[in-house]
Amino acid sequence: MATGRTHRPATRSRGIPEATVARLPLYLRALTALSERSVPTVSSEELAAAAGVNSAKLRKDFSYLGSYGTRGVGYDVEYLVYQISRELGLTQDWPVVIVGIGNLGAALANYGGFASRGFRVAALIDADPAMAGKPVAGIPVQHTDELEQIIGDNGVSIGVIATPAGAAQQVCDRLVAAGVTSILNFAPTVLTVPDGVDVRKVDLSIELQILAFHEQRKAGEETGQAGPEAMEGPEDTAPASPARPTATATDRKGPDGDVPAVMPA
Ligand SMILES: NC(=O)c1ccc[n+]([C@@H]2O[C@H](COP(=O)([O-])OP(=O)(O)OC[C@H]3O[C@@H](n4cnc5c(N)ncnc54)[C@H](O)[C@@H]3O)[C@@H](O)[C@H]2O)c1
């Protein structure tokens, strides 16, 4: 399971269930697309379809925001964008550091979607002295010796780890000691963090493995052959059969499911 760890209560954040929090970025993405097309209002059904969420669940989610829409008119797109952005803390600038500027770190640094969502890449950090000073995405890479200084100077609370797995815990420990309280971990390892530090883990290979599982099942259905779970005992089936593949990429799965994969599309 591609879960990271969070030491925060996993059910509610300021009265909003974590499963709702995890769906807010989906609504925001759909609403932003509507806003870009200057669509003024949207019905719960339309928005739910665009976000890939059940419309009753959407209405319930929005009720936590105090947003009920207007009967016959729907929801005001701009206002909902503002409300959700505010709820997610996106109305303020979040400086992030990326540690490990190899293939993945460089790709993340070059990804324009962070900045457009309020996440400014404040620094790129790597342990390789040969990389120090080299620009990636227009930002000079800094050596890990400077990590604590960089975190302090930039008031960074969010760190992205894209180092090899073997280095990730040590990088995590340094980030946390320097004041980082949220970590997005791409390294294929489980990180241990103290209370008050949130870790989200992204593992695309686990997503692929889950898709492979479903492909295998589909192939079995087409040929009329039993899937692996039917061939083996119920206790020793291979992957834990996930009803929703994307829900496994998060450590914040709430009781009512529909939690998105961590990576923004
Ligand atoms: N989550 C995913 O879906 C996904 C996808 C691809 C790769 N990965 C993982 O991301 C990580 C990076 O992959 P990559 O292909 O970019 O590897 P890479 O070898 O190209 O880059 C790793 C970088 O980390 C740096 N590094 C090593 N130790 C460090 C330390 N202690 N502090 C700071 N920097 C350090 C290296 O100098 C190098 O530049 C790996 O753990 C890989 O398994 C995850």
PDBQT file of the ligand as one rigid body, heavy atoms in Angstrom, charges set to zero:
ROOT
HETATM    1  N1  LIG A 301       7.052   8.125  -6.529  1.00  0.00    +0.000 N 
HETATM    2  C1  LIG A 301       7.191   7.849  -7.798  1.00  0.00    +0.000 C 
HETATM    3  O1  LIG A 301       6.250   7.634  -8.503  1.00  0.00    +0.000 OA
HETATM    4  C2  LIG A 301       8.575   7.828  -8.327  1.00  0.00    +0.000 A 
HETATM    5  C3  LIG A 301       8.836   7.882  -9.679  1.00  0.00    +0.000 A 
HETATM    6  C4  LIG A 301      10.158   7.904 -10.080  1.00  0.00    +0.000 A 
HETATM    7  C5  LIG A 301      11.160   7.840  -9.139  1.00  0.00    +0.000 A 
HETATM    8  N2  LIG A 301      10.855   7.752  -7.823  1.00  0.00    +0.000 N 
HETATM    9  C6  LIG A 301      11.875   7.745  -6.772  1.00  0.00    +0.000 C 
HETATM   10  O2  LIG A 301      12.395   9.052  -6.691  1.00  0.00    +0.000 OA
HETATM   11  C7  LIG A 301      13.735   8.998  -6.275  1.00  0.00    +0.000 C 
HETATM   12  C8  LIG A 301      14.591   9.719  -7.290  1.00  0.00    +0.000 C 
HETATM   13  O3  LIG A 301      14.557   9.054  -8.535  1.00  0.00    +0.000 OA
HETATM   14  P1  LIG A 301      15.456   9.601  -9.716  1.00  0.00    +0.000 P 
HETATM   15  O4  LIG A 301      15.173   8.763 -10.893  1.00  0.00    +0.000 OA
HETATM   16  O5  LIG A 301      15.272  11.083  -9.840  1.00  0.00    +0.000 OA
HETATM   17  O6  LIG A 301      16.924   9.279  -9.146  1.00  0.00    +0.000 OA
HETATM   18  P2  LIG A 301      18.272   9.998  -9.520  1.00  0.00    +0.000 P 
HETATM   19  O7  LIG A 301      19.352   9.050  -9.151  1.00  0.00    +0.000 OA
HETATM   20  O8  LIG A 301      18.227  10.542 -10.919  1.00  0.00    +0.000 OA
HETATM   21  O9  LIG A 301      18.321  11.255  -8.535  1.00  0.00    +0.000 OA
HETATM   22  C9  LIG A 301      18.517  11.169  -7.159  1.00  0.00    +0.000 C 
HETATM   23  C10 LIG A 301      19.196  12.459  -6.718  1.00  0.00    +0.000 C 
HETATM   24  O10 LIG A 301      19.236  12.466  -5.297  1.00  0.00    +0.000 OA
HETATM   25  C11 LIG A 301      20.495  12.988  -4.899  1.00  0.00    +0.000 C 
HETATM   26  N3  LIG A 301      20.781  12.541  -3.560  1.00  0.00    +0.000 N 
HETATM   27  C12 LIG A 301      21.235  11.321  -3.145  1.00  0.00    +0.000 A 
HETATM   28  N4  LIG A 301      21.362  11.315  -1.794  1.00  0.00    +0.000 NA
HETATM   29  C13 LIG A 301      20.974  12.534  -1.361  1.00  0.00    +0.000 A 
HETATM   30  C14 LIG A 301      20.902  13.145  -0.086  1.00  0.00    +0.000 A 
HETATM   31  N5  LIG A 301      21.221  12.475   1.029  1.00  0.00    +0.000 N 
HETATM   32  N6  LIG A 301      20.477  14.419  -0.001  1.00  0.00    +0.000 NA
HETATM   33  C15 LIG A 301      20.153  15.101  -1.117  1.00  0.00    +0.000 A 
HETATM   34  N7  LIG A 301      20.223  14.588  -2.358  1.00  0.00    +0.000 NA
HETATM   35  C16 LIG A 301      20.624  13.308  -2.475  1.00  0.00    +0.000 A 
HETATM   36  C17 LIG A 301      21.457  12.457  -5.944  1.00  0.00    +0.000 C 
HETATM   37  O11 LIG A 301      22.653  13.217  -5.998  1.00  0.00    +0.000 OA
HETATM   38  C18 LIG A 301      20.634  12.588  -7.215  1.00  0.00    +0.000 C 
HETATM   39  O12 LIG A 301      20.810  13.839  -7.847  1.00  0.00    +0.000 OA
HETATM   40  C19 LIG A 301      14.059   7.526  -6.117  1.00  0.00    +0.000 C 
HETATM   41  O13 LIG A 301      13.868   7.169  -4.773  1.00  0.00    +0.000 OA
HETATM   42  C20 LIG A 301      13.050   6.845  -6.997  1.00  0.00    +0.000 C 
HETATM   43  O14 LIG A 301      12.782   5.528  -6.575  1.00  0.00    +0.000 OA
HETATM   44  C21 LIG A 301       9.586   7.751  -7.401  1.00  0.00    +0.000 A 
ENDROOT
TORSDOF 0
